[in-house]
Amino acid sequence: MQTTGIITEIKRYAIHDGPGIRTTIFVKGCPLRCTWCSSPETWEPYPQIYFKAISCKEFGDCIKACPVDAITMNKNYKIDRDRCTLCMKCVEACNSGALVTVGRIVTSEDVVREIEKDIVFYKKSGGGATISGGEPLFQPHFVSRILKLCHKKGIHTVLDSSGYAKPEHVKQVLENVDLVLLDLKHMDPIMHKDYTGVSNELIIENAKLMAKKCKMRISLPLIKGINDSEENIKKTIEFTKSLGIECIDVEPFHALGESKYEMLGMKNPFHDFEEVSSQEVNKVIEIIQSAGLRATRGRTM
């Protein structure tokens, strides 16, 4: 029986999502709302509409196609998203590529067929398939089926996760995972909830479970003024060591997802954040290394 799920993108020749050359599948749906998130299009577990204002030729066909009058000629307020039913008729009518569906329903078999296309590169580079998001554990049955099919074909698998999910879903997915890349966003549960919408208590417990089941690396998204304090870095190190993990990948904040917020008609949050300087990143790496762990800037496998 085929399992369906919803994804935003299949990225080929990825080199920062695990060892070797990889194919990364970005699934839709995430229970966290990180204030610095660069992938807001993955939050909701259903297709959405991007509006690319620069591509709009103002033909007006989209307005005629909308059955609920949710489309306007105003490029600054193109879609009344409260009124929109996501029927996608405006997308079908748009001839300029200004309105685009983000998110599509696929079967696990469809995904694995795409993954298989690059199997020769995996064998030569030690790569494979990475499931990212969003939160892959948000679609556990779909994701576990993809991973199982990959293992049947001898393809290395990586789970890129925040760790926020029911433990039974974690166990189900981990059955066919070779490596977990786990984001630890903040060690303080209150601060974690303030900036992601959820406490980290479930994540901490799932991290312990994951570390017992398979290989793991910790990813630290470094956000200036939020989780870059020496106290939080040291607590992250202590927890990493308690799991028996030897490496922390430091990933400094970037604003690369800025346009996605605009295309979804959402407020751009990146005005509230500063980029982390190279000196600040190096200082964090030095603290981690001085504690006896390996540290990388980004995911250098």
C-alpha positions in Angstrom: 0.0 0.0 0.0 1.4 3.4 -1.0 1.9 6.1 1.5 1.3 9.8 0.5 2.8 12.9 2.0 3.3 16.5 1.2 6.7 18.0 0.3 7.9 21.4 -0.9 11.0 20.5 -2.7 13.5 17.7 -3.7 17.0 19.2 -3.8 19.6 17.2 -5.7 23.4 17.3 -5.2 23.1 18.7 -1.7 26.5 18.7 0.1 25.6 20.2 3.5 22.8 17.9 4.6 24.9 14.9 5.6 28.0 13.1 4.3 28.7 13.0 0.6 26.5 14.1 -2.3 22.8 13.8 -1.2 19.3 14.2 -2.3 17.3 16.2 0.3 13.6 16.0 0.6 11.9 18.9 2.4 8.6 17.8 3.9 5.8 20.2 4.9 4.5 20.7 8.4 6.2 21.8 11.6 5.0 22.2 15.2 7.7 24.8 15.9 7.6 28.5 15.0 11.2 29.6 15.3 11.3 33.4 15.1 14.4 33.1 12.8 13.1 30.4 10.6 14.2 30.6 6.9 11.6 28.1 5.7 8.1 29.5 6.6 6.7 27.7 3.5 7.2 24.4 5.4 5.2 25.3 8.5 1.7 24.4 7.3 0.9 20.8 6.3 -1.0 21.7 3.1 -0.2 23.5 -0.2 0.0 27.3 -0.1 0.4 30.1 -2.7 3.4 32.2 -3.3 2.9 35.6 -4.9 6.0 36.8 -6.8 5.2 40.5 -7.3 8.2 41.0 -9.6 6.7 38.5 -12.1 3.2 39.9 -12.1 2.1 41.4 -15.5 -1.2 42.6 -14.1 -3.3 40.7 -16.7 -6.1 40.2 -14.2 -6.9 36.6 -15.2 -6.3 35.5 -11.6 -9.1 37.9 -10.4 -11.6 36.4 -12.8 -10.6 32.9 -11.8 -11.1 33.3 -8.1 -14.5 32.1 -6.9 -14.3 33.9 -3.6 -13.0 37.3 -4.6 -9.7 36.8 -2.7 -7.5 38.2 -5.4 -6.8 41.9 -6.0 -4.8 44.0 -8.4 -2.8 45.5 -5.5 0.7 44.0 -5.6 1.2 44.8 -1.9 -2.0 42.9 -1.0 -2.5 40.5 -3.8 -4.2 37.7 -1.9 -6.7 38.1 0.9 -5.4 35.0 2.7 -8.2 34.9 5.2 -10.8 34.7 2.4 -8.7 32.4 0.2 -9.8 28.7 0.1 -6.6 27.5 -1.6 -8.5 26.1 -4.6 -5.5 27.1 -6.7 -7.7 28.4 -9.6 -5.8 31.7 -9.6 -2.5 29.8 -10.0 -3.9 27.9 -12.9 -5.1 31.1 -14.5 -1.8 33.0 -14.0 0.3 33.0 -17.2 3.2 35.0 -15.9 4.4 32.7 -13.1 3.6 35.2 -10.4 1.2 32.9 -8.5 2.8 29.6 -7.7 1.7 26.6 -5.6 4.2 25.7 -2.9 3.7 22.1 -1.6 2.6 19.0 -3.5 1.2 15.7 -2.6 3.4 12.7 -3.6 3.8 9.0 -2.7 6.8 7.7 -0.9 7.5 5.6 -4.0 7.5 8.7 -6.2 10.1 10.3 -3.8 12.3 7.2 -3.8 12.3 7.0 -7.6 13.7 10.6 -7.6 16.3 9.6 -5.0 17.4 6.6 -7.0 18.3 8.8 -10.0 21.5 9.8 -8.3 22.5 6.5 -6.7 25.8 6.4 -8.6 26.8 9.7 -6.9 25.9 8.3 -3.5 28.1 5.3 -4.0 31.1 7.3 -5.1 30.8 10.0 -2.4 29.4 8.2 0.5 26.2 10.2 0.2 22.5 9.3 0.2 19.1 10.7 1.1 18.3 13.3 3.7 14.8 14.0 5.0 14.4 17.6 6.2 11.6 20.1 6.6 9.7 21.5 8.2 9.8 18.7 10.7 10.1 15.2 9.1 8.6 13.6 12.3 5.4 15.6 11.6 4.7 13.0 8.8 6.1 9.9 10.4 4.4 7.2 8.3 5.3 8.9 5.0 8.9 9.5 6.1 9.4 6.1 7.6 8.2 4.5 4.3 10.7 6.6 2.3 13.5 5.6 4.6 12.6 1.9 4.6 12.5 1.9 0.8 15.9 3.7 0.7 17.5 1.1 3.0 16.1 -1.7 0.8 18.0 -0.2 -2.1 21.2 0.3 0.0 20.9 4.1 0.2 22.3 5.8 3.3 19.7 7.9 5.2 19.8 11.0 7.3 17.1 12.6 9.4 17.4 16.3 9.9 15.1 17.1 12.8 14.2 19.4 15.7 13.3 16.3 17.7 9.9 17.6 18.6 7.4 14.6 18.2 5.7 11.8 20.0 8.4 9.2 21.1 6.5 6.5 19.3 6.9 8.4 16.0 10.6 8.9 16.7 11.0 5.2 17.2 9.1 4.4 14.1 11.2 6.7 11.9 14.6 5.8 13.5 14.2 2.1 12.4 15.7 3.1 9.0 17.9 6.1 9.9 21.7 5.9 9.7 22.4 9.4 11.0 20.4 12.1 12.8 21.2 15.8 12.5 19.5 17.2 15.6 18.9 21.0 16.1 19.3 22.1 19.6 17.9 25.6 19.6 18.2 26.5 23.3 18.9 24.6 26.5 16.6 26.7 28.6 13.0 25.5 28.3 11.4 28.9 28.9 13.7 30.6 26.4 13.1 27.8 24.0 9.3 28.3 24.2 9.6 32.1 23.9 11.4 31.8 20.6 10.1 28.6 19.1 6.6 28.3 20.5 7.3 25.0 22.4 9.3 23.9 25.4 12.4 21.8 24.8 11.6 19.1 27.3 10.2 16.7 24.8 13.2 17.4 22.5 15.6 16.6 25.3 14.0 13.3 26.0 13.8 12.4 22.3 17.5 13.3 21.9 18.4 10.7 24.5 16.3 8.2 22.6 17.9 9.1 19.3 21.4 8.9 20.7 20.8 5.3 21.8 19.4 4.2 18.5 21.8 5.6 15.8 24.7 8.0 15.1 23.9 11.6 15.7 25.4 15.1 15.4 24.1 18.2 17.1 23.4 21.4 15.1 23.4 24.7 16.9 21.6 27.5 15.0 23.5 30.4 16.4 21.2 33.4 16.9 22.7 36.6 18.2 21.3 37.7 21.6 19.1 34.6 21.9 21.2 31.4 22.2 24.8 32.6 21.8 25.6 33.3 25.5 28.5 31.4 27.0 26.1 29.9 29.5 23.9 28.4 26.8 26.9 27.2 24.7 28.4 25.4 27.8 25.0 23.8 28.6 24.8 22.6 25.0 28.2 21.1 25.3 27.4 19.4 28.5 24.2 17.8 27.1 26.0 16.8 23.9 28.7 15.0 25.9 26.0 13.3 28.1 24.7 11.8 24.9 28.1 10.5 23.8 28.1 12.7 20.8 31.5 14.1 19.6 30.5 17.0 17.2 28.5 20.2 17.2 27.8 21.9 13.9 27.5 25.7 14.5 25.2 27.3 12.0 25.1 31.1 12.2 21.9 32.9 11.5 21.3 34.0 7.9 18.4 35.9 6.3 18.2 33.8 3.1 14.5 33.1 3.6 13.5 36.7 3.6 11.7 36.6 0.2 9.6 33.6 1.3 7.8 35.6 4.0 7.0 38.3 1.4 5.7 35.7 -1.1 3.5 34.2 1.6 2.1 37.6 2.6 3.7 37.3 6.0 5.6 39.8 8.1 9.4 39.6 7.6 10.9 38.8 11.0 14.5 39.2 10.0 14.6 43.0 10.7 14.8 42.0 14.4 18.0 39.9 14.0 21.7 40.7 13.5 24.0 38.5 11.5 26.7 36.8 13.6 30.2 37.9 12.8 33.0 35.5 11.9 34.8 36.4 15.1 31.7 35.5 17.2 31.3 32.2 15.4 35.0 31.4 15.9 34.7 32.2 19.6 31.8 29.7 19.9 33.8 27.1 18.0 36.8 27.6 20.3 34.7 27.1 23.4 33.3 23.8 22.0 36.8 22.6 20.9 38.3 23.5 24.3 35.7 21.2 25.9 37.0 18.3 23.8 34.4 18.2 21.1 34.8 18.7 17.4 33.1 21.8 16.0 32.3 22.9 12.4 31.0 26.1 10.9 28.0 24.7 9.1 27.7 21.0 8.4 31.1 20.0 7.2 31.1 16.2 7.3 
